[in-house]
Amino acid sequence: MPTKNKIKDRLDSRNITRYQFWKDTGLAQNTAYRLYDDPSYIPGSSVMHKIFLAYNWQPGMYLFCQKD
């Protein structure tokens, strides 16, 4: 079961653009945009920490295992 991210879904449901996500989190632009655009991209612990600091989201709120 591959792990996927649902950053785009969470941001879109809150009307947060990927640009605002980048600015809010302080991530590298490529990292922020890749998280938004590529659901197969799984962030490392430092990225997850920045997401937590910006939005108070735990990893289980934006990561899930997809059944094949």
mmCIF file as Biopython writes it, N, C-alpha, C and O atoms, coordinates in Angstrom:
data_model
#
loop_
_atom_site.group_PDB
_atom_site.id
_atom_site.type_symbol
_atom_site.label_atom_id
_atom_site.label_alt_id
_atom_site.label_comp_id
_atom_site.label_asym_id
_atom_site.label_entity_id
_atom_site.label_seq_id
_atom_site.pdbx_PDB_ins_code
_atom_site.Cartn_x
_atom_site.Cartn_y
_atom_site.Cartn_z
_atom_site.occupancy
_atom_site.B_iso_or_equiv
_atom_site.auth_seq_id
_atom_site.auth_asym_id
_atom_site.pdbx_PDB_model_num
ATOM 1   N N  . MET A ? 1  ? 0.836   -1.184 0.000  1.0 0.0 1  A 1 
ATOM 2   C CA . MET A ? 1  ? 0.000   0.000  0.000  1.0 0.0 1  A 1 
ATOM 3   C C  . MET A ? 1  ? 0.879   1.245  0.000  1.0 0.0 1  A 1 
ATOM 4   O O  . MET A ? 1  ? 1.579   1.519  0.975  1.0 0.0 1  A 1 
ATOM 5   N N  . PRO A ? 2  ? 0.841   1.977  -1.070 1.0 0.0 2  A 1 
ATOM 6   C CA . PRO A ? 2  ? 1.651   3.206  -1.118 1.0 0.0 2  A 1 
ATOM 7   C C  . PRO A ? 2  ? 1.024   4.319  -0.279 1.0 0.0 2  A 1 
ATOM 8   O O  . PRO A ? 2  ? -0.197  4.467  -0.217 1.0 0.0 2  A 1 
ATOM 9   N N  . THR A ? 3  ? 1.881   5.081  0.352  1.0 0.0 3  A 1 
ATOM 10  C CA . THR A ? 3  ? 1.425   6.241  1.112  1.0 0.0 3  A 1 
ATOM 11  C C  . THR A ? 3  ? 1.267   7.419  0.165  1.0 0.0 3  A 1 
ATOM 12  O O  . THR A ? 3  ? 2.088   7.606  -0.733 1.0 0.0 3  A 1 
ATOM 13  N N  . LYS A ? 4  ? 0.239   8.200  0.353  1.0 0.0 4  A 1 
ATOM 14  C CA . LYS A ? 4  ? -0.043  9.383  -0.464 1.0 0.0 4  A 1 
ATOM 15  C C  . LYS A ? 4  ? -0.275  10.575 0.444  1.0 0.0 4  A 1 
ATOM 16  O O  . LYS A ? 4  ? -0.564  10.417 1.630  1.0 0.0 4  A 1 
ATOM 17  N N  . ASN A ? 5  ? -0.146  11.772 -0.118 1.0 0.0 5  A 1 
ATOM 18  C CA . ASN A ? 5  ? -0.492  12.975 0.648  1.0 0.0 5  A 1 
ATOM 19  C C  . ASN A ? 5  ? -1.748  13.607 0.062  1.0 0.0 5  A 1 
ATOM 20  O O  . ASN A ? 5  ? -2.014  13.504 -1.136 1.0 0.0 5  A 1 
ATOM 21  N N  . LYS A ? 6  ? -2.498  14.247 0.911  1.0 0.0 6  A 1 
ATOM 22  C CA . LYS A ? 6  ? -3.706  14.959 0.459  1.0 0.0 6  A 1 
ATOM 23  C C  . LYS A ? 6  ? -3.624  16.436 0.840  1.0 0.0 6  A 1 
ATOM 24  O O  . LYS A ? 6  ? -4.611  17.056 1.237  1.0 0.0 6  A 1 
ATOM 25  N N  . ILE A ? 7  ? -2.419  16.971 0.706  1.0 0.0 7  A 1 
ATOM 26  C CA . ILE A ? 7  ? -2.194  18.396 0.987  1.0 0.0 7  A 1 
ATOM 27  C C  . ILE A ? 7  ? -3.102  19.259 0.104  1.0 0.0 7  A 1 
ATOM 28  O O  . ILE A ? 7  ? -3.745  20.187 0.596  1.0 0.0 7  A 1 
ATOM 29  N N  . LYS A ? 8  ? -3.155  18.957 -1.184 1.0 0.0 8  A 1 
ATOM 30  C CA . LYS A ? 8  ? -3.964  19.762 -2.111 1.0 0.0 8  A 1 
ATOM 31  C C  . LYS A ? 8  ? -5.421  19.800 -1.661 1.0 0.0 8  A 1 
ATOM 32  O O  . LYS A ? 8  ? -6.035  20.866 -1.639 1.0 0.0 8  A 1 
ATOM 33  N N  . ASP A ? 9  ? -5.975  18.651 -1.305 1.0 0.0 9  A 1 
ATOM 34  C CA . ASP A ? 9  ? -7.378  18.600 -0.871 1.0 0.0 9  A 1 
ATOM 35  C C  . ASP A ? 9  ? -7.605  19.449 0.374  1.0 0.0 9  A 1 
ATOM 36  O O  . ASP A ? 9  ? -8.578  20.199 0.449  1.0 0.0 9  A 1 
ATOM 37  N N  . ARG A ? 10 ? -6.712  19.333 1.347  1.0 0.0 10 A 1 
ATOM 38  C CA . ARG A ? 10 ? -6.859  20.110 2.594  1.0 0.0 10 A 1 
ATOM 39  C C  . ARG A ? 10 ? -6.752  21.599 2.331  1.0 0.0 10 A 1 
ATOM 40  O O  . ARG A ? 10 ? -7.527  22.390 2.869  1.0 0.0 10 A 1 
ATOM 41  N N  . LEU A ? 11 ? -5.792  21.980 1.506  1.0 0.0 11 A 1 
ATOM 42  C CA . LEU A ? 11 ? -5.612  23.404 1.210  1.0 0.0 11 A 1 
ATOM 43  C C  . LEU A ? 11 ? -6.779  23.949 0.398  1.0 0.0 11 A 1 
ATOM 44  O O  . LEU A ? 11 ? -7.310  25.018 0.696  1.0 0.0 11 A 1 
ATOM 45  N N  . ASP A ? 12 ? -7.174  23.202 -0.633 1.0 0.0 12 A 1 
ATOM 46  C CA . ASP A ? 12 ? -8.284  23.658 -1.477 1.0 0.0 12 A 1 
ATOM 47  C C  . ASP A ? 12 ? -9.570  23.824 -0.676 1.0 0.0 12 A 1 
ATOM 48  O O  . ASP A ? 12 ? -10.331 24.762 -0.915 1.0 0.0 12 A 1 
ATOM 49  N N  . SER A ? 13 ? -9.821  22.925 0.270  1.0 0.0 13 A 1 
ATOM 50  C CA . SER A ? 13 ? -11.048 23.021 1.062  1.0 0.0 13 A 1 
ATOM 51  C C  . SER A ? 13 ? -11.046 24.244 1.975  1.0 0.0 13 A 1 
ATOM 52  O O  . SER A ? 13 ? -12.096 24.668 2.457  1.0 0.0 13 A 1 
ATOM 53  N N  . ARG A ? 14 ? -9.869  24.805 2.208  1.0 0.0 14 A 1 
ATOM 54  C CA . ARG A ? 14 ? -9.741  25.999 3.049  1.0 0.0 14 A 1 
ATOM 55  C C  . ARG A ? 14 ? -9.406  27.247 2.229  1.0 0.0 14 A 1 
ATOM 56  O O  . ARG A ? 14 ? -9.082  28.297 2.785  1.0 0.0 14 A 1 
ATOM 57  N N  . ASN A ? 15 ? -9.487  27.121 0.909  1.0 0.0 15 A 1 
ATOM 58  C CA . ASN A ? 15 ? -9.183  28.226 -0.004 1.0 0.0 15 A 1 
ATOM 59  C C  . ASN A ? 15 ? -7.780  28.794 0.219  1.0 0.0 15 A 1 
ATOM 60  O O  . ASN A ? 15 ? -7.573  30.007 0.174  1.0 0.0 15 A 1 
ATOM 61  N N  . ILE A ? 16 ? -6.828  27.902 0.460  1.0 0.0 16 A 1 
ATOM 62  C CA . ILE A ? 16 ? -5.423  28.290 0.607  1.0 0.0 16 A 1 
ATOM 63  C C  . ILE A ? 16 ? -4.703  27.887 -0.666 1.0 0.0 16 A 1 
ATOM 64  O O  . ILE A ? 16 ? -4.721  26.715 -1.042 1.0 0.0 16 A 1 
ATOM 65  N N  . THR A ? 17 ? -4.076  28.833 -1.328 1.0 0.0 17 A 1 
ATOM 66  C CA . THR A ? 17 ? -3.345  28.540 -2.556 1.0 0.0 17 A 1 
ATOM 67  C C  . THR A ? 17 ? -2.013  27.869 -2.228 1.0 0.0 17 A 1 
ATOM 68  O O  . THR A ? 17 ? -1.553  27.904 -1.087 1.0 0.0 17 A 1 
ATOM 69  N N  . ARG A ? 18 ? -1.410  27.269 -3.225 1.0 0.0 18 A 1 
ATOM 70  C CA . ARG A ? 18 ? -0.091  26.674 -2.983 1.0 0.0 18 A 1 
ATOM 71  C C  . ARG A ? 18 ? 0.936   27.757 -2.689 1.0 0.0 18 A 1 
ATOM 72  O O  . ARG A ? 18 ? 1.890   27.521 -1.948 1.0 0.0 18 A 1 
ATOM 73  N N  . TYR A ? 19 ? 0.751   28.934 -3.258 1.0 0.0 19 A 1 
ATOM 74  C CA . TYR A ? 19 ? 1.631   30.064 -2.945 1.0 0.0 19 A 1 
ATOM 75  C C  . TYR A ? 19 ? 1.510   30.436 -1.464 1.0 0.0 19 A 1 
ATOM 76  O O  . TYR A ? 19 ? 2.524   30.643 -0.796 1.0 0.0 19 A 1 
ATOM 77  N N  . GLN A ? 20 ? 0.288   30.522 -0.949 1.0 0.0 20 A 1 
ATOM 78  C CA . GLN A ? 20 ? 0.086   30.849 0.466  1.0 0.0 20 A 1 
ATOM 79  C C  . GLN A ? 20 ? 0.634   29.744 1.357  1.0 0.0 20 A 1 
ATOM 80  O O  . GLN A ? 20 ? 1.205   30.025 2.410  1.0 0.0 20 A 1 
ATOM 81  N N  . PHE A ? 21 ? 0.467   28.487 0.945  1.0 0.0 21 A 1 
ATOM 82  C CA . PHE A ? 21 ? 1.031   27.347 1.674  1.0 0.0 21 A 1 
ATOM 83  C C  . PHE A ? 21 ? 2.545   27.496 1.783  1.0 0.0 21 A 1 
ATOM 84  O O  . PHE A ? 21 ? 3.122   27.303 2.853  1.0 0.0 21 A 1 
ATOM 85  N N  . TRP A ? 22 ? 3.173   27.838 0.681  1.0 0.0 22 A 1 
ATOM 86  C CA . TRP A ? 22 ? 4.621   28.056 0.665  1.0 0.0 22 A 1 
ATOM 87  C C  . TRP A ? 22 ? 5.018   29.156 1.644  1.0 0.0 22 A 1 
ATOM 88  O O  . TRP A ? 22 ? 5.938   28.974 2.441  1.0 0.0 22 A 1 
ATOM 89  N N  . LYS A ? 23 ? 4.334   30.289 1.589  1.0 0.0 23 A 1 
ATOM 90  C CA . LYS A ? 23 ? 4.640   31.419 2.465  1.0 0.0 23 A 1 
ATOM 91  C C  . LYS A ? 23 ? 4.356   31.094 3.935  1.0 0.0 23 A 1 
ATOM 92  O O  . LYS A ? 23 ? 5.148   31.434 4.814  1.0 0.0 23 A 1 
ATOM 93  N N  . ASP A ? 24 ? 3.219   30.434 4.197  1.0 0.0 24 A 1 
ATOM 94  C CA . ASP A ? 24 ? 2.841   30.110 5.576  1.0 0.0 24 A 1 
ATOM 95  C C  . ASP A ? 24 ? 3.830   29.161 6.242  1.0 0.0 24 A 1 
ATOM 96  O O  . ASP A ? 24 ? 4.149   29.316 7.420  1.0 0.0 24 A 1 
ATOM 97  N N  . THR A ? 25 ? 4.309   28.187 5.489  1.0 0.0 25 A 1 
ATOM 98  C CA . THR A ? 25 ? 5.154   27.140 6.068  1.0 0.0 25 A 1 
ATOM 99  C C  . THR A ? 25 ? 6.638   27.494 6.080  1.0 0.0 25 A 1 
ATOM 100 O O  . THR A ? 25 ? 7.389   26.979 6.909  1.0 0.0 25 A 1 
ATOM 101 N N  . GLY A ? 26 ? 7.069   28.366 5.171  1.0 0.0 26 A 1 
ATOM 102 C CA . GLY A ? 26 ? 8.489   28.673 5.081  1.0 0.0 26 A 1 
ATOM 103 C C  . GLY A ? 26 ? 9.293   27.572 4.419  1.0 0.0 26 A 1 
ATOM 104 O O  . GLY A ? 26 ? 10.520  27.550 4.519  1.0 0.0 26 A 1 
ATOM 105 N N  . LEU A ? 27 ? 8.611   26.657 3.743  1.0 0.0 27 A 1 
ATOM 106 C CA . LEU A ? 27 ? 9.295   25.593 3.012  1.0 0.0 27 A 1 
ATOM 107 C C  . LEU A ? 27 ? 9.966   26.160 1.776  1.0 0.0 27 A 1 
ATOM 108 O O  . LEU A ? 27 ? 9.649   27.267 1.341  1.0 0.0 27 A 1 
ATOM 109 N N  . ALA A ? 28 ? 10.891  25.403 1.214  1.0 0.0 28 A 1 
ATOM 110 C CA . ALA A ? 28 ? 11.435  25.762 -0.097 1.0 0.0 28 A 1 
ATOM 111 C C  . ALA A ? 28 ? 10.266  25.752 -1.083 1.0 0.0 28 A 1 
ATOM 112 O O  . ALA A ? 28 ? 9.362   24.925 -0.970 1.0 0.0 28 A 1 
ATOM 113 N N  . GLN A ? 29 ? 10.286  26.659 -2.033 1.0 0.0 29 A 1 
ATOM 114 C CA . GLN A ? 29 ? 9.173   26.755 -2.980 1.0 0.0 29 A 1 
ATOM 115 C C  . GLN A ? 29 ? 8.950   25.433 -3.715 1.0 0.0 29 A 1 
ATOM 116 O O  . GLN A ? 29 ? 7.810   24.996 -3.867 1.0 0.0 29 A 1 
ATOM 117 N N  . ASN A ? 30 ? 10.025  24.797 -4.168 1.0 0.0 30 A 1 
ATOM 118 C CA . ASN A ? 30 ? 9.880   23.523 -4.889 1.0 0.0 30 A 1 
ATOM 119 C C  . ASN A ? 30 ? 9.221   22.467 -4.021 1.0 0.0 30 A 1 
ATOM 120 O O  . ASN A ? 30 ? 8.395   21.694 -4.506 1.0 0.0 30 A 1 
ATOM 121 N N  . THR A ? 31 ? 9.571   22.424 -2.754 1.0 0.0 31 A 1 
ATOM 122 C CA . THR A ? 31 ? 8.980   21.447 -1.836 1.0 0.0 31 A 1 
ATOM 123 C C  . THR A ? 31 ? 7.499   21.719 -1.628 1.0 0.0 31 A 1 
ATOM 124 O O  . THR A ? 31 ? 6.683   20.801 -1.710 1.0 0.0 31 A 1 
ATOM 125 N N  . ALA A ? 32 ? 7.149   22.954 -1.365 1.0 0.0 32 A 1 
ATOM 126 C CA . ALA A ? 32 ? 5.741   23.305 -1.142 1.0 0.0 32 A 1 
ATOM 127 C C  . ALA A ? 32 ? 4.899   23.006 -2.378 1.0 0.0 32 A 1 
ATOM 128 O O  . ALA A ? 32 ? 3.817   22.429 -2.272 1.0 0.0 32 A 1 
ATOM 129 N N  . TYR A ? 33 ? 5.392   23.396 -3.537 1.0 0.0 33 A 1 
ATOM 130 C CA . TYR A ? 33 ? 4.625   23.173 -4.761 1.0 0.0 33 A 1 
ATOM 131 C C  . TYR A ? 33 ? 4.552   21.690 -5.107 1.0 0.0 33 A 1 
ATOM 132 O O  . TYR A ? 33 ? 3.530   21.222 -5.609 1.0 0.0 33 A 1 
ATOM 133 N N  . ARG A ? 34 ? 5.623   20.948 -4.845 1.0 0.0 34 A 1 
ATOM 134 C CA . ARG A ? 34 ? 5.593   19.512 -5.131 1.0 0.0 34 A 1 
ATOM 135 C C  . ARG A ? 34 ? 4.601   18.808 -4.215 1.0 0.0 34 A 1 
ATOM 136 O O  . ARG A ? 34 ? 3.877   17.919 -4.662 1.0 0.0 34 A 1 
ATOM 137 N N  . LEU A ? 35 ? 4.555   19.186 -2.953 1.0 0.0 35 A 1 
ATOM 138 C CA . LEU A ? 35 ? 3.571   18.596 -2.041 1.0 0.0 35 A 1 
ATOM 139 C C  . LEU A ? 35 ? 2.149   18.845 -2.536 1.0 0.0 35 A 1 
ATOM 140 O O  . LEU A ? 35 ? 1.286   17.971 -2.446 1.0 0.0 35 A 1 
ATOM 141 N N  . TYR A ? 36 ? 1.921   20.028 -3.049 1.0 0.0 36 A 1 
ATOM 142 C CA . TYR A ? 36 ? 0.596   20.385 -3.551 1.0 0.0 36 A 1 
ATOM 143 C C  . TYR A ? 36 ? 0.275   19.629 -4.843 1.0 0.0 36 A 1 
ATOM 144 O O  . TYR A ? 36 ? -0.838  19.130 -5.011 1.0 0.0 36 A 1 
ATOM 145 N N  . ASP A ? 37 ? 1.238   19.546 -5.742 1.0 0.0 37 A 1 
ATOM 146 C CA . ASP A ? 37 ? 1.000   18.987 -7.078 1.0 0.0 37 A 1 
ATOM 147 C C  . ASP A ? 37 ? 1.156   17.473 -7.183 1.0 0.0 37 A 1 
ATOM 148 O O  . ASP A ? 37 ? 0.574   16.861 -8.078 1.0 0.0 37 A 1 
ATOM 149 N N  . ASP A ? 38 ? 1.926   16.857 -6.293 1.0 0.0 38 A 1 
ATOM 150 C CA . ASP A ? 38 ? 2.276   15.446 -6.434 1.0 0.0 38 A 1 
ATOM 151 C C  . ASP A ? 38 ? 1.853   14.656 -5.194 1.0 0.0 38 A 1 
ATOM 152 O O  . ASP A ? 38 ? 2.570   14.658 -4.194 1.0 0.0 38 A 1 
ATOM 153 N N  . PRO A ? 39 ? 0.704   13.982 -5.244 1.0 0.0 39 A 1 
ATOM 154 C CA . PRO A ? 39 ? 0.237   13.252 -4.068 1.0 0.0 39 A 1 
ATOM 155 C C  . PRO A ? 39 ? 1.137   12.078 -3.666 1.0 0.0 39 A 1 
ATOM 156 O O  . PRO A ? 39 ? 1.004   11.556 -2.559 1.0 0.0 39 A 1 
ATOM 157 N N  . SER A ? 40 ? 2.037   11.662 -4.538 1.0 0.0 40 A 1 
ATOM 158 C CA . SER A ? 40 ? 2.933   10.563 -4.184 1.0 0.0 40 A 1 
ATOM 159 C C  . SER A ? 40 ? 4.164   11.055 -3.419 1.0 0.0 40 A 1 
ATOM 160 O O  . SER A ? 40 ? 4.942   10.244 -2.916 1.0 0.0 40 A 1 
ATOM 161 N N  . TYR A ? 41 ? 4.344   12.362 -3.327 1.0 0.0 41 A 1 
ATOM 162 C CA . TYR A ? 41 ? 5.485   12.924 -2.608 1.0 0.0 41 A 1 
ATOM 163 C C  . TYR A ? 41 ? 5.185   12.937 -1.112 1.0 0.0 41 A 1 
ATOM 164 O O  . TYR A ? 41 ? 4.200   13.527 -0.668 1.0 0.0 41 A 1 
ATOM 165 N N  . ILE A ? 42 ? 6.048   12.280 -0.345 1.0 0.0 42 A 1 
ATOM 166 C CA . ILE A ? 42 ? 5.875   12.179 1.100  1.0 0.0 42 A 1 
ATOM 167 C C  . ILE A ? 42 ? 6.944   13.025 1.781  1.0 0.0 42 A 1 
ATOM 168 O O  . ILE A ? 42 ? 8.135   12.821 1.547  1.0 0.0 42 A 1 
ATOM 169 N N  . PRO A ? 43 ? 6.533   13.966 2.615  1.0 0.0 43 A 1 
ATOM 170 C CA . PRO A ? 43 ? 7.494   14.869 3.247  1.0 0.0 43 A 1 
ATOM 171 C C  . PRO A ? 43 ? 8.308   14.192 4.341  1.0 0.0 43 A 1 
ATOM 172 O O  . PRO A ? 43 ? 7.867   13.227 4.965  1.0 0.0 43 A 1 
ATOM 173 N N  . GLY A ? 44 ? 9.492   14.717 4.552  1.0 0.0 44 A 1 
ATOM 174 C CA . GLY A ? 44 ? 10.331  14.266 5.654  1.0 0.0 44 A 1 
ATOM 175 C C  . GLY A ? 44 ? 9.909   14.924 6.955  1.0 0.0 44 A 1 
ATOM 176 O O  . GLY A ? 44 ? 9.000   15.754 6.981  1.0 0.0 44 A 1 
ATOM 177 N N  . SER A ? 45 ? 10.573  14.548 8.025  1.0 0.0 45 A 1 
ATOM 178 C CA . SER A ? 45 ? 10.167  15.026 9.354  1.0 0.0 45 A 1 
ATOM 179 C C  . SER A ? 45 ? 10.302  16.538 9.516  1.0 0.0 45 A 1 
ATOM 180 O O  . SER A ? 45 ? 9.472   17.150 10.187 1.0 0.0 45 A 1 
ATOM 181 N N  . SER A ? 46 ? 11.319  17.156 8.924  1.0 0.0 46 A 1 
ATOM 182 C CA . SER A ? 46 ? 11.470  18.611 9.068  1.0 0.0 46 A 1 
ATOM 183 C C  . SER A ? 46 ? 10.358  19.356 8.333  1.0 0.0 46 A 1 
ATOM 184 O O  . SER A ? 46 ? 9.899   20.402 8.794  1.0 0.0 46 A 1 
ATOM 185 N N  . VAL A ? 47 ? 9.930   18.825 7.205  1.0 0.0 47 A 1 
ATOM 186 C CA . VAL A ? 47 ? 8.820   19.426 6.456  1.0 0.0 47 A 1 
ATOM 187 C C  . VAL A ? 47 ? 7.524   19.254 7.241  1.0 0.0 47 A 1 
ATOM 188 O O  . VAL A ? 47 ? 6.734   20.191 7.354  1.0 0.0 47 A 1 
ATOM 189 N N  . MET A ? 48 ? 7.307   18.058 7.784  1.0 0.0 48 A 1 
ATOM 190 C CA . MET A ? 48 ? 6.105   17.820 8.592  1.0 0.0 48 A 1 
ATOM 191 C C  . MET A ? 48 ? 6.064   18.762 9.795  1.0 0.0 48 A 1 
ATOM 192 O O  . MET A ? 48 ? 4.998   19.239 10.182 1.0 0.0 48 A 1 
ATOM 193 N N  . HIS A ? 49 ? 7.215   19.020 10.374 1.0 0.0 49 A 1 
ATOM 194 C CA . HIS A ? 49 ? 7.279   19.935 11.519 1.0 0.0 49 A 1 
ATOM 195 C C  . HIS A ? 49 ? 6.865   21.355 11.110 1.0 0.0 49 A 1 
ATOM 196 O O  . HIS A ? 49 ? 6.140   22.023 11.847 1.0 0.0 49 A 1 
ATOM 197 N N  . LYS A ? 50 ? 7.318   21.813 9.949  1.0 0.0 50 A 1 
ATOM 198 C CA . LYS A ? 50 ? 6.945   23.154 9.475  1.0 0.0 50 A 1 
ATOM 199 C C  . LYS A ? 50 ? 5.452   23.240 9.173  1.0 0.0 50 A 1 
ATOM 200 O O  . LYS A ? 50 ? 4.821   24.265 9.432  1.0 0.0 50 A 1 
ATOM 201 N N  . ILE A ? 51 ? 4.891   22.164 8.625  1.0 0.0 51 A 1 
ATOM 202 C CA . ILE A ? 51 ? 3.444   22.129 8.369  1.0 0.0 51 A 1 
ATOM 203 C C  . ILE A ? 51 ? 2.689   22.194 9.697  1.0 0.0 51 A 1 
ATOM 204 O O  . ILE A ? 51 ? 1.681   22.891 9.813  1.0 0.0 51 A 1 
ATOM 205 N N  . PHE A ? 52 ? 3.187   21.462 10.695 1.0 0.0 52 A 1 
ATOM 206 C CA . PHE A ? 52 ? 2.557   21.496 12.011 1.0 0.0 52 A 1 
ATOM 207 C C  . PHE A ? 52 ? 2.606   22.898 12.608 1.0 0.0 52 A 1 
ATOM 208 O O  . PHE A ? 52 ? 1.604   23.384 13.132 1.0 0.0 52 A 1 
ATOM 209 N N  . LEU A ? 53 ? 3.758   23.545 12.533 1.0 0.0 53 A 1 
ATOM 210 C CA . LEU A ? 53 ? 3.886   24.890 13.095 1.0 0.0 53 A 1 
ATOM 211 C C  . LEU A ? 53 ? 2.962   25.893 12.393 1.0 0.0 53 A 1 
ATOM 212 O O  . LEU A ? 53 ? 2.413   26.785 13.040 1.0 0.0 53 A 1 
ATOM 213 N N  . ALA A ? 54 ? 2.790   25.753 11.085 1.0 0.0 54 A 1 
ATOM 214 C CA . ALA A ? 54 ? 1.966   26.696 10.327 1.0 0.0 54 A 1 
ATOM 215 C C  . ALA A ? 54 ? 0.464   26.443 10.510 1.0 0.0 54 A 1 
ATOM 216 O O  . ALA A ? 54 ? -0.314  27.389 10.633 1.0 0.0 54 A 1 
ATOM 217 N N  . TYR A ? 55 ? 0.062   25.174 10.529 1.0 0.0 55 A 1 
ATOM 218 C CA . TYR A ? 55 ? -1.368  24.850 10.492 1.0 0.0 55 A 1 
ATOM 219 C C  . TYR A ? 55 ? -1.848  23.968 11.645 1.0 0.0 55 A 1 
ATOM 220 O O  . TYR A ? 55 ? -3.045  23.716 11.777 1.0 0.0 55 A 1 
ATOM 221 N N  . ASN A ? 56 ? -0.919  23.499 12.478 1.0 0.0 56 A 1 
ATOM 222 C CA . ASN A ? 56 ? -1.260  22.594 13.577 1.0 0.0 56 A 1 
ATOM 223 C C  . ASN A ? 56 ? -1.852  21.280 13.059 1.0 0.0 56 A 1 
ATOM 224 O O  . ASN A ? 56 ? -2.709  20.684 13.711 1.0 0.0 56 A 1 
ATOM 225 N N  . TRP A ? 57 ? -1.393  20.829 11.882 1.0 0.0 57 A 1 
ATOM 226 C CA . TRP A ? 57 ? -1.850  19.577 11.289 1.0 0.0 57 A 1 
ATOM 227 C C  . TRP A ? 57 ? -0.904  18.458 11.669 1.0 0.0 57 A 1 
ATOM 228 O O  . TRP A ? 57 ? 0.308   18.572 11.484 1.0 0.0 57 A 1 
ATOM 229 N N  . GLN A ? 58 ? -1.445  17.384 12.195 1.0 0.0 58 A 1 
ATOM 230 C CA . GLN A ? 58 ? -0.688  16.167 12.438 1.0 0.0 58 A 1 
ATOM 231 C C  . GLN A ? 58 ? -0.557  15.411 11.111 1.0 0.0 58 A 1 
ATOM 232 O O  . GLN A ? 58 ? -1.407  15.577 10.236 1.0 0.0 58 A 1 
ATOM 233 N N  . PRO A ? 59 ? 0.488   14.581 10.938 1.0 0.0 59 A 1 
ATOM 234 C CA . PRO A ? 59 ? 0.665   13.860 9.668  1.0 0.0 59 A 1 
ATOM 235 C C  . PRO A ? 59 ? -0.548  13.037 9.241  1.0 0.0 59 A 1 
ATOM 236 O O  . PRO A ? 59 ? -0.819  12.923 8.046  1.0 0.0 59 A 1 
ATOM 237 N N  . GLY A ? 60 ? -1.275  12.468 10.185 1.0 0.0 60 A 1 
ATOM 238 C CA . GLY A ? 60 ? -2.457  11.686 9.836  1.0 0.0 60 A 1 
ATOM 239 C C  . GLY A ? 60 ? -3.569  12.504 9.198  1.0 0.0 60 A 1 
ATOM 240 O O  . GLY A ? 60 ? -4.526  11.948 8.658  1.0 0.0 60 A 1 
ATOM 241 N N  . MET A ? 61 ? -3.444  13.814 9.260  1.0 0.0 61 A 1 
ATOM 242 C CA . MET A ? 61 ? -4.453  14.690 8.664  1.0 0.0 61 A 1 
ATOM 243 C C  . MET A ? 61 ? -4.202  14.908 7.174  1.0 0.0 61 A 1 
ATOM 244 O O  . MET A ? 61 ? -5.099  15.358 6.462  1.0 0.0 61 A 1 
ATOM 245 N N  . TYR A ? 62 ? -2.995  14.595 6.689  1.0 0.0 62 A 1 
ATOM 246 C CA . TYR A ? 62 ? -2.700  14.817 5.272  1.0 0.0 62 A 1 
ATOM 247 C C  . TYR A ? 62 ? -1.941  13.670 4.612  1.0 0.0 62 A 1 
ATOM 248 O O  . TYR A ? 62 ? -1.582  13.769 3.439  1.0 0.0 62 A 1 
ATOM 249 N N  . LEU A ? 63 ? -1.693  12.594 5.334  1.0 0.0 63 A 1 
ATOM 250 C CA . LEU A ? 63 ? -1.085  11.397 4.761  1.0 0.0 63 A 1 
ATOM 251 C C  . LEU A ? 63 ? -2.032  10.225 4.929  1.0 0.0 63 A 1 
ATOM 252 O O  . LEU A ? 63 ? -2.713  10.120 5.949  1.0 0.0 63 A 1 
ATOM 253 N N  . PHE A ? 64 ? -2.084  9.333  3.931  1.0 0.0 64 A 1 
ATOM 254 C CA . PHE A ? 64 ? -2.923  8.154  4.027  1.0 0.0 64 A 1 
ATOM 255 C C  . PHE A ? 64 ? -2.322  7.037  3.185  1.0 0.0 64 A 1 
ATOM 256 O O  . PHE A ? 64 ? -1.547  7.291  2.263  1.0 0.0 64 A 1 
ATOM 257 N N  . CYS A ? 65 ? -2.680  5.816  3.505  1.0 0.0 65 A 1 
ATOM 258 C CA . CYS A ? 65 ? -2.248  4.656  2.710  1.0 0.0 65 A 1 
ATOM 259 C C  . CYS A ? 65 ? -3.342  4.316  1.731  1.0 0.0 65 A 1 
ATOM 260 O O  . CYS A ? 65 ? -4.506  4.162  2.100  1.0 0.0 65 A 1 
ATOM 261 N N  . GLN A ? 66 ? -2.955  4.202  0.482  1.0 0.0 66 A 1 
ATOM 262 C CA . GLN A ? 66 ? -3.917  3.911  -0.575 1.0 0.0 66 A 1 
ATOM 263 C C  . GLN A ? 66 ? -3.851  2.420  -0.894 1.0 0.0 66 A 1 
ATOM 264 O O  . GLN A ? 66 ? -2.777  1.876  -1.153 1.0 0.0 66 A 1 
ATOM 265 N N  . LYS A ? 67 ? -4.998  1.775  -0.872 1.0 0.0 67 A 1 
ATOM 266 C CA . LYS A ? 67 ? -5.052  0.361  -1.237 1.0 0.0 67 A 1 
ATOM 267 C C  . LYS A ? 67 ? -4.918  0.232  -2.745 1.0 0.0 67 A 1 
ATOM 268 O O  . LYS A ? 67 ? -5.475  1.027  -3.502 1.0 0.0 67 A 1 
ATOM 269 N N  . ASP A ? 68 ? -4.177  -0.775 -3.169 1.0 0.0 68 A 1 
ATOM 270 C CA . ASP A ? 68 ? -4.013  -1.009 -4.624 1.0 0.0 68 A 1 
ATOM 271 C C  . ASP A ? 68 ? -5.212  -1.661 -5.225 1.0 0.0 68 A 1 
ATOM 272 O O  . ASP A ? 68 ? -5.235  -1.924 -6.428 1.0 0.0 68 A 1 
#
